[in-house]
């Protein structure tokens, strides 16, 4: 067995250390025989950039498929093989058996990454291609390291379930990494920007041409000249993201469901009421939107059979909460209140939940957090319910708008009493206040006495 030495991660690649390490280890596997890797993730996350960089670093083959007829797909693949090999006349495979011969032949002498990007486009006119490839892996000679890439979560997940040597899901940057990627040092501005573009790397460079808000005072103008500007590519991307999902058929219903979630309706029953249908009518749209990664579905922290739905892609949330109801650059000042209430405030609460699991020191809550979710009681909505396994570690309130005070802590004590009355062990639970606008002196004094955990924006982005 020999090892293939690959160059280090490209100097212009931000973050992605884990993904690069996984891909290079897969490509450098010196064992005999073919290998199969699956690379998936929502669109705009940089999958193609990673794979193009890998192919260039390893001297591998990269081909991106496009919507085309079966004959044209084969012709385009043959042309790509011809360019890669330097053939005077590009091969013209007549069918996929011949095409696979070509691809295996590329790695006859050494391990070689063979990347087929947008793989679902190839399968569209050749439904048996994935099964043909799986069968060929164990019987054909050669050492190709096949990497099949696509953005359809349901299809790529099924492909991985059929067996593979690498199953890599490429996610957006975390909120701290996203702030670094955008070069934003002010945490309040970082939350505002993340609330509309999330951790999607393509939105900074390809979609707004590196137009970054100069500071908090420039944020409103930045929204108007980018997200609300029809001349910018980012303006129409939410509609394209939805249209590009092959599993979503009734576009009107899906848009209505997303609009309901964007305006604060997070359960199947309230979503159905908002769109004017029965709960059973929205079951399929909710399942389809969740399966393709546009919605997240998490159990309520206190109600076992209640599922909470939220929009996974911030830009889609912004579109359905602000743009779709008529938001434009001219009406932005009127839309701004809706933006802060329906987009930023719940997004800030989500970042607080992420902080609790990813960054909070075990001493913060007296244990290692394993989950942080929303919980509802008859008279309360608890923004951040932190658990360590089965132990309730904390109940927390998040407020974007105003400084938090002792009344917030009193309400958290009411929550703990209500939970205790229902038989929940609250002996380890610490109240926590997550305040984007800070805290009153009285609440700060309570924190100094160890009565409450306080998390402000600097701690959210830099502390534990």
C-alpha positions in Angstrom: 0.0 0.0 0.0 1.3 3.5 -0.9 0.2 6.8 0.3 -0.4 9.7 -2.0 1.0 13.0 -0.6 -1.3 15.9 -1.2 -0.6 19.6 -0.8 -2.0 21.4 2.3 -5.3 23.2 2.3 -5.3 26.1 -0.2 -4.2 29.4 1.5 -7.4 31.1 0.2 -9.8 28.6 1.7 -11.4 29.9 4.9 -12.0 27.4 7.7 -13.1 24.0 6.4 -10.2 22.2 8.1 -12.3 19.2 9.0 -13.8 18.9 5.5 -10.4 19.2 3.8 -8.9 16.6 6.1 -11.7 14.1 5.4 -11.5 14.7 1.6 -7.7 14.5 1.4 -7.6 11.3 3.5 -10.1 9.7 1.3 -8.3 10.8 -1.9 -4.9 9.7 -0.5 -6.1 6.2 0.5 -3.4 4.0 -1.0 -5.3 0.7 -0.8 -6.2 -1.2 -4.0 -9.7 -1.1 -5.4 -12.2 1.7 -5.9 -13.7 3.8 -3.2 -17.0 5.8 -3.1 -17.6 9.0 -1.3 -20.8 11.1 -1.0 -20.6 14.8 -0.5 -23.9 16.6 0.2 -25.3 19.8 1.8 -27.5 22.7 1.0 -26.7 24.8 -2.0 -24.3 27.7 -1.6 -22.2 26.1 1.1 -19.0 25.6 -0.9 -19.2 21.9 -1.9 -18.1 22.5 -5.4 -15.2 24.8 -4.3 -14.0 22.1 -2.0 -14.1 19.4 -4.6 -12.6 21.6 -7.3 -9.7 22.5 -4.9 -9.2 18.8 -4.1 -9.1 17.8 -7.7 -6.6 20.5 -8.5 -4.4 19.6 -5.5 -4.5 15.9 -6.2 -4.3 16.1 -10.0 -7.8 14.5 -10.1 -10.7 14.6 -12.5 -13.6 17.0 -11.9 -16.8 17.1 -13.9 -19.9 19.1 -13.1 -23.1 17.9 -14.7 -25.8 20.1 -16.1 -29.5 19.5 -16.9 -29.2 17.7 -20.3 -30.5 14.8 -22.3 -28.9 11.4 -21.8 -26.9 11.7 -25.1 -25.7 15.2 -24.3 -24.7 14.2 -20.7 -22.6 11.4 -22.1 -21.1 13.7 -24.7 -20.2 16.4 -22.1 -18.6 13.8 -19.9 -16.5 12.4 -22.8 -15.4 15.9 -23.6 -14.3 16.5 -20.0 -12.4 13.2 -20.0 -10.7 14.2 -23.2 -9.6 17.6 -21.7 -8.3 15.8 -18.7 -6.2 13.3 -20.6 -5.2 15.6 -23.4 -6.7 13.4 -26.1 -6.7 14.9 -29.6 -10.2 13.5 -30.2 -12.4 13.3 -27.1 -14.0 9.9 -26.4 -17.7 9.6 -27.3 -19.2 7.0 -24.9 -22.4 5.5 -26.3 -23.8 4.5 -22.9 -23.0 4.5 -19.2 -21.1 1.2 -19.4 -18.6 2.8 -21.7 -18.6 6.0 -19.6 -17.7 4.0 -16.5 -14.9 2.3 -18.4 -13.5 5.8 -19.1 -13.7 6.9 -15.5 -12.2 3.7 -14.1 -9.5 4.0 -16.7 -8.4 7.4 -15.4 -7.2 5.7 -12.1 -5.6 2.6 -13.6 -2.1 3.5 -12.4 -2.7 5.3 -9.1 -5.4 6.4 -6.6 -7.2 9.3 -8.2 -10.1 11.5 -7.1 -12.9 11.3 -9.7 -15.5 13.9 -8.9 -19.0 13.9 -10.4 -20.6 17.1 -9.2 -24.3 17.7 -9.5 -24.6 13.9 -9.8 -28.5 13.9 -9.6 -28.5 15.6 -13.1 -26.7 12.5 -14.5 -29.2 10.1 -12.8 -32.2 12.0 -14.1 -31.8 10.3 -17.5 -30.0 7.2 -16.3 -31.9 6.0 -13.2 -29.8 2.9 -12.9 -26.5 4.8 -12.9 -25.9 4.7 -9.1 -26.6 1.0 -9.0 -24.3 0.4 -12.0 -21.6 2.3 -10.2 -22.1 0.5 -6.9 -21.8 -2.8 -8.7 -18.7 -1.8 -10.6 -16.8 -0.7 -7.5 -16.2 -4.3 -6.4 -15.5 -5.9 -9.8 -13.6 -3.4 -12.0 -9.9 -2.8 -12.0 -8.5 0.6 -11.1 -8.2 2.8 -8.0 -10.6 5.6 -8.5 -11.8 7.6 -5.5 -15.3 8.5 -6.7 -16.8 11.5 -5.1 -20.5 12.1 -5.9 -21.8 15.5 -5.0 -25.3 16.9 -4.9 -27.6 19.2 -2.9 -30.7 17.1 -2.8 -30.7 15.9 0.9 -33.2 13.1 0.3 -31.5 11.7 -2.8 -27.9 12.0 -1.5 -28.9 10.5 1.8 -30.4 7.5 0.1 -27.3 7.2 -2.0 -25.1 7.1 1.1 -27.5 4.6 2.8 -26.7 2.2 -0.1 -23.1 2.1 1.1 -20.1 4.4 0.8 -16.6 4.9 2.2 -17.1 8.6 3.0 -20.3 10.5 3.8 -19.4 14.1 4.1 -22.1 16.7 4.7 -20.9 20.3 4.2 -22.7 22.8 6.4 -22.6 26.6 6.6 -20.1 28.3 8.9 -21.0 28.5 12.6 -22.1 32.0 13.7 -18.6 32.8 15.2 -16.8 31.6 12.1 -19.3 33.5 9.9 -18.5 36.8 11.7 -14.8 36.1 11.0 -15.5 35.3 7.4 -17.4 38.6 6.9 -14.7 40.5 8.8 -17.2 41.8 11.4 -16.0 42.6 14.8 -19.0 44.2 16.3 -21.2 41.4 17.8 -24.5 43.3 17.4 -23.8 43.8 13.7 -22.6 40.2 13.4 -26.0 39.0 14.7 -27.9 41.3 12.3 -25.9 40.1 9.3 -26.1 36.4 10.3 -29.9 36.8 10.7 -30.2 37.4 7.0 -27.4 35.4 5.3 -26.5 32.9 8.0 -23.2 31.0 7.5 -23.5 30.5 3.7 -20.1 31.5 2.3 -21.3 32.2 -1.3 -23.5 35.1 -0.1 -20.5 37.3 0.7 -18.4 36.9 -2.4 -20.5 35.8 -5.4 -23.8 37.3 -4.3 -23.0 40.7 -2.9 -19.5 41.2 -4.4 -17.8 41.5 -1.0 -20.1 44.4 0.0 -19.8 44.2 3.8 -21.6 46.6 6.2 -19.1 49.2 7.3 -20.6 49.2 10.8 -23.9 49.1 12.7 -24.9 52.5 11.2 -24.5 51.1 7.7 -26.6 48.0 8.2 -29.9 49.4 6.9 -28.3 50.9 3.8 -26.5 47.5 3.2 -29.9 45.7 3.3 -31.3 48.1 0.8 -28.4 48.0 -1.6 -28.1 44.2 -1.5 -31.0 42.0 -0.2 -33.7 44.5 -1.3 -32.0 45.4 -4.6 -33.5 43.4 -7.5 -30.3 44.0 -9.5 -28.3 41.9 -7.0 -28.2 38.1 -7.4 -29.0 37.6 -3.7 -32.4 39.2 -4.0 -33.9 36.4 -6.1 -32.0 33.5 -4.5 -34.7 32.4 -2.0 -37.1 31.7 -4.8 -34.4 29.8 -6.7 -33.5 27.7 -3.7 -37.1 26.6 -3.4 -37.5 26.0 -7.1 -34.3 23.9 -7.3 -35.7 21.3 -4.9 -37.0 18.4 -7.0 -39.1 17.0 -4.2 -41.3 20.1 -3.8 -44.2 20.1 -6.3 -46.9 22.4 -5.0 -44.9 25.6 -4.8 -47.8 27.8 -3.7 -48.4 25.5 -0.6 -44.7 25.4 0.3 -44.4 29.2 0.1 -47.5 29.6 2.3 -46.1 27.1 4.8 -42.8 28.9 4.9 -44.6 32.3 5.3 -46.6 30.9 8.2 -43.4 29.8 10.0 -41.7 33.1 9.2 -44.4 35.0 10.8 -44.2 33.1 14.1 -46.3 30.0 13.7 -44.1 27.0 14.7 -46.4 24.0 15.2 -48.4 21.9 12.6 -51.7 23.1 14.0 -50.9 26.8 14.0 -49.3 26.6 10.5 -52.4 24.8 9.2 -54.7 27.4 10.6 -52.6 30.2 9.0 -52.6 28.7 5.5 -56.3 27.8 5.8 -56.0 24.0 5.7 -56.4 21.1 8.1 -53.4 19.8 10.0 -53.3 16.7 8.0 -53.0 18.8 4.8 -49.8 20.3 5.9 -48.1 17.1 7.1 -46.6 16.3 3.7 -45.3 19.9 3.0 -43.8 20.0 6.4 -42.1 16.6 5.9 -40.9 17.5 2.5 -39.5 20.9 3.6 -37.7 19.2 6.5 -36.4 16.4 4.4 -34.8 18.8 1.9 -33.3 20.9 4.8 -35.3 24.1 4.4 -37.1 23.5 7.8 -35.8 22.1 11.0 -38.1 20.0 13.2 -37.3 19.7 16.9 -39.3 18.3 19.8 -40.6 20.8 22.4 -38.5 20.6 25.6 -41.6 20.1 27.8 -44.3 18.6 25.5 -43.2 15.2 24.2 -45.6 15.1 21.2 -45.2 18.7 20.1 -42.8 19.4 17.2 -41.4 22.9 16.7 -40.7 23.9 13.1 -38.2 26.7 12.1 -36.8 27.9 8.8 -33.2 26.6 8.4 -32.0 29.1 5.8 -32.0 32.7 7.2 -32.3 34.2 3.7 -35.5 32.3 3.1 -36.8 33.5 6.5 -36.0 37.1 5.5 -37.7 36.7 2.2 -40.9 35.3 3.6 -41.1 37.6 6.6 -40.0 40.9 4.8 -39.8 40.7 1.0 -42.8 38.6 0.1 -45.3 40.7 2.0 -44.1 43.7 0.0 -40.8 44.8 1.5 -38.6 46.9 -0.7 -35.8 49.4 -0.3 -38.4 52.2 -0.4 -40.5 50.5 2.4 -37.6 49.3 4.5 -38.2 51.6 7.4 -41.8 50.3 7.7 -40.5 46.7 7.3 -37.7 47.1 9.9 -40.0 46.5 12.9 -41.2 43.2 11.4 -37.6 42.3 10.6 -36.5 42.9 14.2 -39.5 41.1 15.7 -39.9 38.1 13.3 -36.3 37.6 12.0 -33.7 39.0 14.4 -35.3 38.3 17.8 -35.9 34.6 17.2 -32.6 34.3 15.4 -30.8 35.7 18.4 -32.6 33.1 20.6 -31.4 30.4 18.3 -27.8 31.6 18.5 -28.2 31.5 22.3 -29.2 27.9 22.1 -26.2 27.1 19.9 -23.9 28.9 22.3 -25.2 26.8 25.2 -24.3 23.5 23.5 -21.2 24.6 21.6 -19.4 27.1 23.7 -20.7 27.2 27.3 -18.2 25.9 29.8 -19.5 23.0 31.9 -19.1 25.2 35.0 -21.6 27.7 33.5 -24.6 25.3 34.0 -23.0 22.9 36.4 -22.8 20.1 33.8 -22.0 19.5 30.1 -24.9 20.6 27.9 -26.0 18.1 25.3 -29.1 19.9 24.0 -30.7 23.3 24.0 -34.3 23.7 22.7 -37.5 25.7 23.1 -40.0 24.7 25.7 -43.6 25.7 26.2 -45.8 25.6 29.2 -49.4 26.8 29.5 -48.4 30.3 30.5 -44.7 30.5 29.3 -42.5 30.1 26.3 -38.9 29.3 27.4 -36.4 30.3 24.8 -33.4 28.2 26.0 -33.9 24.9 27.8 -30.6 23.3 28.4 -30.2 19.7 29.3 -27.2 17.5 30.0 -28.5 14.1 29.1 -31.7 13.7 31.1 -30.7 16.4 33.6 -32.4 19.8 33.3 -29.4 22.2 33.6 -31.0 25.6 32.8 -34.1 27.5 31.7 -33.4 30.8 29.9 -35.0 33.8 28.5 -33.6 35.7 25.4 -34.3 39.4 24.7 -33.0 41.2 21.7 -34.8 44.5 22.2 -34.3 45.9 25.7 -32.1 45.5 28.8 -33.2 42.5 30.9 -34.1 43.0 34.5 -35.3 41.2 37.7 -38.8 40.6 36.2 -37.2 38.3 33.6 -35.6 36.4 36.5 -38.9 36.2 38.4 -40.6 34.7 35.3 -37.9 32.1 35.1 -38.5 31.2 38.8 -42.2 30.9 37.9 -41.2 28.4 35.2 -39.1 26.4 37.6 -41.9 26.2 40.1 -44.4 25.1 37.4 -42.0 22.4 36.2 -41.4 21.2 39.7 -45.2 21.0 40.3 -45.4 18.7 37.3 -42.8 16.4 38.7 -39.7 17.7 36.8 -36.5 17.6 38.8 -35.3 21.2 38.8 -32.7 20.9 41.5 -29.9 21.4 39.0 -31.5 24.0 36.9 -30.0 27.5 36.7 -31.9 30.5 35.4 -30.2 32.2 32.5 -30.8 35.6 30.8 -29.5 36.2 27.3 -29.6 39.9 26.7 -28.5 41.5 23.4 -29.1 45.0 25.0 -27.5 44.2 28.3 -28.9 43.9 31.9 -30.1 46.3 34.6 -27.8 46.8 37.6 -30.3 44.8 39.8 -30.0 41.8 37.6 -26.3 42.2 37.4 -26.2 42.2 41.2 -28.2 38.9 41.2 -25.7 37.4 38.9 -22.9 38.5 41.2 -24.6 36.6 43.9 -24.8 33.5 41.7 -28.5 33.6 41.3 -28.6 33.8 37.5 -26.4 33.2 34.5 -26.0 36.3 32.2 -25.0 36.0 28.6 -24.5 39.2 26.6 -23.3 39.7 23.0 -19.6 39.8 23.8 -19.9 36.5 25.8 -22.0 35.0 23.0 -19.2 35.6 20.5 -16.1 35.3 22.6 -16.8 33.8 26.0 -17.9 30.5 27.6 
